[in-house]
Amino acid sequence: MISKHSSTTLTDNRTEILTLLCSVKRPGMDALIDYIENSNFFTVNCYGHHFTGEGGVAQHSLEVFHFMQKANFGRFSEESIILCALTHDLGKCDRAKRDFRGVRGHDRRSLKVLQQCGIPLSDEERLAVLNHRHVESRIAEAKAHPLYGLLGAGDCASTGTWKALHPGEIRARKAAKAARKAARR
């Protein structure tokens, strides 16, 4: 895990994120920035096991950005890194949940926010945002789509959830999860 606790403040995170987003020169950025500023993006916590304190989504998104920036080695544009890292968890905000009620999964809601704001995304960026979760179980897909792999690795590095699983172990875990789900019915 990169860092669950940081000396940075909510204001520092807000300033850095807005500065980075303002540097992106694509249509729809004003709408995206307005959307983010009028949501709880800067104060909402990540649910689950990581970044559960106030501002967790913003802190996590910045950590993913810094990871991706360091591991990029010039392969992807700074704009792609900024957009993917800073918006991949937009769907965790209360506003996105409300605006896109019925859309399952924060990754899908994140993509809906970007589409609503009119942000043009490449196929690679769209795939990365939409499928950033569980990259450790999709190694072949991550190799075929490196931006997806980079975002997924940054997400895992920030949350400490990277698990180098053997494909057989992945299948066994999926089967066990399906059995637990069926048993609850």
NORLIN-V646886 format. One record per backbone hydrogen bond with DSSP energy under -0.5 kcal/mol. NH is the residue of the N-H (numbers start at 1). CO is the residue of the C=O. E is the energy in kcal/mol with one decimal. If there is no record, write none. Layout:
nh,co,e
NH,CO,E
NH,CO,E
This chain:
nh,co,e
2,157,-1.2
13,9,-2.5
14,10,-2.5
15,11,-2.6
16,12,-2.6
17,13,-2.8
18,14,-2.6
19,15,-2.3
20,16,-2.4
21,17,-2.8
22,18,-2.4
23,19,-0.9
23,20,-0.8
24,21,-1.3
26,24,-0.9
29,26,-1.4
32,28,-2.3
33,29,-3.0
34,30,-2.4
35,31,-2.5
36,32,-2.7
37,33,-2.8
38,34,-1.8
39,36,-1.5
41,36,-0.6
43,40,-1.3
44,40,-3.1
46,51,-2.7
55,43,-2.2
56,53,-1.6
57,44,-2.2
58,41,-0.6
59,55,-2.5
60,56,-2.7
61,57,-2.7
62,58,-2.2
63,59,-2.1
64,60,-2.5
65,61,-2.3
66,62,-2.7
67,63,-2.3
68,64,-2.9
69,65,-2.8
70,66,-2.0
71,67,-2.4
72,68,-0.9
73,69,-0.5
75,72,-1.7
81,77,-2.0
82,78,-2.8
83,79,-2.8
84,80,-2.5
85,81,-2.4
86,82,-2.5
87,83,-1.3
88,84,-1.2
90,87,-1.7
91,106,-0.5
92,89,-2.1
93,90,-2.0
97,93,-2.1
98,94,-2.2
99,95,-3.3
100,96,-2.2
101,98,-1.1
103,100,-2.4
104,102,-0.8
109,105,-2.0
110,106,-2.4
111,107,-1.8
112,108,-2.1
113,109,-2.2
114,110,-2.0
115,111,-2.4
116,112,-2.9
117,113,-2.1
118,114,-0.5
118,115,-1.1
119,114,-2.4
120,118,-0.6
126,122,-2.6
127,123,-2.5
128,124,-2.1
129,125,-2.4
130,126,-2.4
131,127,-2.1
132,129,-0.7
135,132,-0.6
137,134,-1.5
138,135,-1.8
142,138,-2.4
143,139,-2.3
144,140,-1.9
145,141,-1.7
148,145,-0.6
149,142,-0.6
149,145,-2.0
150,146,-2.7
151,147,-2.6
152,148,-2.8
153,149,-2.4
154,150,-2.3
155,151,-2.7
156,152,-2.6
157,153,-2.8
158,154,-2.3
159,155,-1.9
160,156,-2.0
161,156,-1.3
162,156,-0.7
165,163,-1.5
169,166,-0.7
170,166,-2.1
171,167,-2.3
172,168,-2.2
173,169,-2.5
174,170,-2.4
175,171,-2.5
176,172,-2.4
177,173,-2.4
178,174,-2.3
179,175,-2.2
180,176,-2.3
181,177,-2.3
182,178,-2.4
183,179,-2.1
184,180,-1.3
185,181,-0.6
185,182,-0.7
